[in-house]
């Protein structure tokens, strides 16, 4: 029974994302290591599921280990400089062989429709083509990169035509010049250029490891582009498995992509967990904060009501009608996380008498014990100082100690200002707390 409830709860929680992602364009990049892995078919099943949910998919695969394998068979060592392959004539032949084989293998996996498998009943159409025009990198600091190139142009119209026909677009890290030359490209660069050209809603980079902080090895869950820039400057010794995706994410966000996700492809179901759960399992890069504390607007009323309703039913908060919140919306402050209001409070001001009353402080149960209540209270303190308030009052029935631990003192009803005293409800028998503003 618990597993049934858990499934129902998860499915309900995922439904806003199912609606939000439908008909959106996602560009997903993964390395050649992922293709060689034993569990790559799991990723293919997830790609098929995303497509069946109405997501327009563009897949870009890497081929670095496949190229290296072919060079090894020819007793030739791969040549790199600044993490870019030097693609001579022999390496180019290996690039073409690897790209062709990997593309065919992925197309075959996306074409499966076996009964009793996750692909049962699936009928995916896969489109590939010469969507990427490239140019040579040339000679840099005396190093001739030969057939290694960079993206010159993306034929976004042709890709959109394929997506409009409900095809999954599969692209290899190869570009072509107008003169018919072939260039070996970076998969991350191709994915970034394509997502920018298509104005994709998301760029998703399946990485070989999680993006963790080198000082404590804790996963970084989210960063703005500015924070990611500073992180790369401060930790220049971290592996290219993280620096390359991070640089691609920064470039993508600064070119108009709302969100870039770095997801460890070794986590089973990571793609689904990242896209259809509130907190995900990867690292989110965005130009603006993923979680934001800000003044409330009229559009937030529904979210505020949903947040405080359980607390009203428990008697923790006094009941408030939609109309009352609408009239007082200018007094409310919220914490919004990926479209969900997870925290709120209100500061009712009496600037003439230089005091404020804190009300309706609530944090979503899934996000408590994470200092978000402190953030709201700090915001109120800052605003109170800016407005030259002398005192802050709180009326509380069950959270007195939380406020006392943060410098509020118990007081009596008769010490309340007349306006607050007139609003006091004896039936709730709320405790009075006050704090002097320094």
N, C-alpha and C positions, 0 to 999 in steps of 0.2 A: 504493500500500500504506500509506503514511504517513497519507493522508487517511482510509483505512478504519480504521486503528488509532485515529486521533484521534476519529472518530465513535463507535467502540465505547467508548472511554474516556469521552467526554462523556456518552454515553447511560447508561453504568453509574453515573457520578457523579451524574446527574440523578435516578436511580431513587428514592433516599430522599425527594427532594422530591415526586416524583409520588405516592408513598404518603402522605406527610405532608399534602399539600394536598387529597387526595380527600375529598369531602363537607364541605369547609370553606367558609365564606362569606367571599367577598372583595368589598369595595365599591371600585369603581374610578371615579375622577372625572377628567374631562378637559375642557379649555376649548373654547369655540367655535372658537378658532384651529386646534385639532387637526382639527376637522370640516372646516374650509375647506382644509386642507393637501392637496396632491396625493397624499401617501402614506397618507391616512387609512384606505384599504382594507387596508393592512398591519396596522394596529391591530385592525381588525374581524376579520381572519383570526386574529390572536392571541387575541382574545376567544373566537372559536369553538373554537380549540384548547383553551383553558383549560376551557371548558364540556365539551368532549368527554372531558377527563381527569377529569371528575367534580367540578369546582369549581363551587360555587353562586355565580353572578355577579349583582351588582347594579351597573348602570352609571348614572352621573349625568353628564349633559353640560352644558356651559356654552353661553351664547348671546350673550355681550357683543358680539363684533364683528358678529354678525348684526343685533343691535338697532341698533348704530351705523350700519350700512349703510342700514337702513330710515329712520332719522332723517335721514341725509344726503340721501336722495332727496327728503325733505320739506323740505329746506333748514333743518333744525333741528339745533342743536348739542346733543350729549348733556350732561347736567348731573350732576356728581359732587361729593360732599363726603365727606372721610375715606374715599375709595375705595369709597363706596357710591353707586349710581345714585339720583338723585332721579327717581322714576317718576311723572310726571304723566300725565294722561289720554292724551295723544298717545303718550308713551313706552310706556304700558301696552298700547296697541293694537299697537305694534311688538313688544313682548315676546310677546304672544300669537301673532302671525304667525310670529316667529322660532322660538319653541318648537315650534309645530306642524310647521313645515317641517323643522327639524332632526330632530325625533323620527321623522318619516316617512322621511327619508333614511337614518337609522341603521337603522331597522327593515328597509328595503329591502336594505341591505348585509348585514345579519345573516340575511336570507332567501335569499341567493344559494346555489346548489348546482351551479354550472356544472362540467362535466367539464374536466379538465386545469387546474383551479385549486385553490388551497389549501382552497376550500370544497366541493370535490367530495364528494358523499355526505353532506354536512352537512344536518341537518334541525333547525335551531334554532327554538324557539318563543319569541316575545318578548311580554312582558306589561308594559303601562303602566297607570297609573290614578291616582286621587286618594288617594295614600298619605300625602301631606304636608298636615297642617293648619297654617295660618299665622296670624299676627296682624300688625297694622301696627307698624312701628317708631315711627311717630308723629312728634312734633316734638322735636328734640334741639338744645339751645343755639340755639333760634330757627329752626332749619332744619326745614321740613316735608318729610319724605321721601315724602309722598303714598302711592302704591301699593307702595312698597318695604316688604317685611315681613321677619319672622324666623320660624324654625321654632317652632311651638307644640307639636306632637305628631306622632309617626310611627305609622302603623298597621302595626306590626311583624308582627302576626298575619296580616294580609292578604298582606304581602310573603313571609312564610314559607310560606304556602299556595301561592303561585306557585312559589317555589323548590322546594318538595316535589314539584311536578309537573314538575320539570326544566326550568322556563322560565327564560330570562334576563330579569331585571327591568330595564326602562329607565325612568329617571325624569328629568323636566325640572326645572329650578330654578324651579318655580312652586308656590305653596301656595294652599290654599283655606280660607276661613273658614266656620264653621257657617251664616253668613248668606248665603253664596254669593259673597262677594267674592274677587277674584283678586289675589295678591300676587307681586311679582317678588322672588326670593330669590337669595342668594349660593350658587353651586354648591358651593363648599368647605364652607359651613355646612350645606347639605343633606346632602352626603356624610358629614360628620362626625356629624351627628345620626342619620342612618340607620345608620351603622356602630355607633354606641353603642347604639341601640335594638335592633338585631339581635344584639348581642354578637358582631359579626363578628371573625374571626380576624385579618384584615388590612384596613387602609384604604390604598389605593394612589392617590396623586395624580400624574397625568401632568402635568408642569410644562413651561413654555416654555424653561427653561434649567436647567442643573445647579446644584446648591447648592454654591457655591464660597466659599472664604474670601477676603474682599475685599483682604487684605494681600498674598497671594501667588498668588491665582487658582487655588489647588489645590482639587480637589473634596473636600468633607467626606464621608467615607464612612459615618460613624455618629456619633450623638449621643444622650445620654440627654435626657430632658425638661428636667432641670436645666441641662445644658450648652446646650441649645437656647435656654432662657430667657436665660441669661447672654450668649449669642451675639447675640440680638436686642437686648438692652440695650446691648451694647458697639458694635453696628454698626447704628445707627438709620437710616443713610442708604441702606441697601441697597434694591434694587428690591422693589416689591410682588409681583413674580413669585416672589420667594422668601419674603418675610415672611408673606404670606397662607397659603401651604401649610404653613410652619413653625408658625404659630399654630394652624392646624387640626390638625396632627400632635400638638402639645403637648396640646391639649384632648382629642383622641381617646385618647391614651395615659393621661392622668390620669383618664379615665372608663372605663378597663378594657380598651381595645384593646391587645393585646400588642405589635403592631408596626405602624408606619406607614411606608410607603415613598414617597419623593419621587423620581420617575424622569423624566429628561429625555426627552420624547416624540419629540425629533428624532433620537434614536439608534435605528437600525433594529434591531428585535427586542429593544428594551430591556426590555420586560415579561417576556419569556421568560428573558433573561439574568439579570434580577434575581431571578426566582422559582425558577429551576432550576439555579443555579450557586452555589457556596459564597460567593463574595465579591460577586456582583452587579455592577451598574453605577450604582446610584442612591445615595441617602442614606437610611439607616435611622434612624428615631427610635423609641426604646423607653424604658420607665420604668427598666429595669435594663440594665446593660451587655450589648452583643452578644457581647463577648469577655470572659471572666472568669477570673481566676487564683484558685484555691480549693483547699482540702484535698480529696483524693480520697475517694470512697465506694465501697462494694462494687459499686454499679451502673456504676462506671467501669472495672472490671477488663477487660472485653472491649475497650474502646477503648484502654486502655494496652497490652494485648497486641498489638493490631493496629498500634499506633504503633511499638513497639520490635522487632517481629519482623524487619523488614528489617535493622535495625542488628545484631541478634543473628546473622543469617545472614552479615553482612559481618565479624563478629568484633569490631565496635566495642564492643558491650555483651556482658556475660556473660549466658548463657541463664538465664531465670527461668521457673519453672513457674507455672501459674495458682494452684496451692495456695500457693506461697511468697508471691506478690503478695497473695493474699487474707489470709494471716496477717499481712502487714506493711503492709496498706493504710493504716493510720493514719499511716504515715511518708511517704506519697506526696502530692505536690502536682501539680496539673494546670493547664493552660490549656485552657479549653473555648471553642470558637468555633462558635456556631449548632449546638450538639449534637455537634460533632466535637472529639475531644481532639487538639489540635495540639501540645501540649507536656507534658512530665512530668519529674519528678525525684523522688528520695526522699532524706530526711534521717534516717539511722539514728542514734539518740541513745544516748549513755552519759552521763547526767547525773551519775552518781556520780563519774566520772573527768573530767567536764567537757570532753567532746569529742563531735564528730559526724562521721559519714561520709556524704559525698555520693555517691549512686549513681543509675544509670539516668536520666541527663540526656539527653533526646531532644526534638528539634523536628521536626515534620512537614516534609518536603522543600519543600512549597509555601510554607512560612511561615518559612523560614530567612532570615538576613540582615536581620531586622526587630527586633532587640534583644529577642526573646522569651526567649532563653537568659539574657540579662542580667536580665530581670525575675524569672525563677525563682531565679537566683543571689542577687539582691538580697533576695528573700523569705526565702531560707535564712539570709542574713547577719542579717537583722532578727530572725528567730526564734532564731538562735544567741545574739544579744545579750540577748534577752528571757530566755533560759534560762541566762544567765551561762556559756556555754561558752567555753573558752579556745582550742580549736583545731578546725579543720575539715580532714578528710583526704579525698583523692580517689585512687582507683586507676584509672589510665587507660592504654589501649594506643595510641590514635590521636588523642586530643584534648588532649594535654599542653599544647601551646602556647596553646590557647584559655584554659586555666586559668592558665597562667603569665602571660599578658597581663593577667589580672585579679587579680594579686597573690599567686598560689600559688607556692611554692618547691619545687624538686626535693628529695627526701629519699631515705633508704635504708629497706629492708625492716625492718632491726633497730630502726628508730626507731618503728615502729608499736606502738600499744598491744597487749597480749597478745591481746585478743579479735579485733582486726582481723588480727593476725599469724596466728592460727589459721585464719582464713577465706581467707588468701591462696592463690591457685592458681598454682603455679610454671609450669604449662603455658601460661598466658596471659602470663606474664612482664610483668605490668602495672607501669608506673612509679608511684612513690609521690610524691604531692604533698601539701603541708601549708600551711596558712595560719593565722597567729595572729589571734585575734579581739580587736580593740581595744575 
